[in-house]
Amino acid sequence: MADTFVDFIARERDRLHAERDTIFNQQQELEMKLVAINNELAAIAAYEAHKTGKATTPARGRVATTRRGSKREALLALLRHHPVTGLSRGEILEQMGLRTDKSGSMSVSNALTALVKAGQVVRQDGKYKTVSM
């Protein structure tokens, strides 16, 4: 029996959704790897600063090495790994290795607020969760 145009479109839509899901999962994995690498680099910088007694703040005029919005992307990737339970702010800071980093924790708070305002994240019972799309 010959396929109708409607059947063709339905198959094509299913194929594209599956391909998009695959790419989305790959993107999440890469974002989590990026978060882990950034955490390791921050730990190395903190260790070096502690050993030399120098402050860990960047020099004046230095260009930031992470792109704007990357904290939000990292938060979304982390929260997507906990879709049912969600994470509290403290748990997020712990998993991102920022519990003792005042600047980093403030950045996370700002990013969480922006994500809630943008409707990408909701806060329920003190836990942040991604919004299902």
C-alpha positions, 0 to 999 in steps of 0.5 A: 500500500502506498504511503500517504503524505500524512504518513510521510510527514508523521514518520519524518516528524518522529525521525526529527524528534528522535534526532533532536533528542539524541543531540540534546542528550549529547549537549547535556553530556558535554555541558556536564563535562564542561562544568567538571573541567571548570570545577577542576580548573577552579580547584587548581587555581584555588590551590595555587593561590593558597600555596602562593598566598595570592588572591584568586581574583582576576587581574584588572582588565582581564577578559573573562574566559567563560562566555556570558550565560554559561552558568545558566547552561551549566545549571540547566544541565545539572538540573536536567540530571535531577528532573524528579527530585530537583536540587536545592541551592545548597545542593547545586553549589555543592555539586558545582564545587562553589559552596565556599566561593562567595562570587560563584554562589552569588553567580549561581543565585543570579542565574537561578533567578534569571532562569526562573524569570525566563520560565526555564526553571521552577522552584517547588518546596525549596528545590529547583527543577527544569520545566518540561518542554 
